[in-house]
């Protein structure tokens, strides 16, 4: 199964991609480093083509940091 992880090079996203691989799933990184810009949409259509699931880890990282700082 192909699962695209937006923000897949970040702290949380990279762990998600690694764990997907450990379970025999295809984790595909979608980030600025791989030519995907979620603000402009550049490269996004190609990144999610043939994907069964799209996971958004980019905002999860921001929310995690915000909660950690406020604790």
Secondary structure by P-SEA (a helix, b strand, c coil): cbbbbcccccaaaaaaaaaaaaacbbbbbbccccccccccccccccccccccccccaaaaaaaaaaaaaac
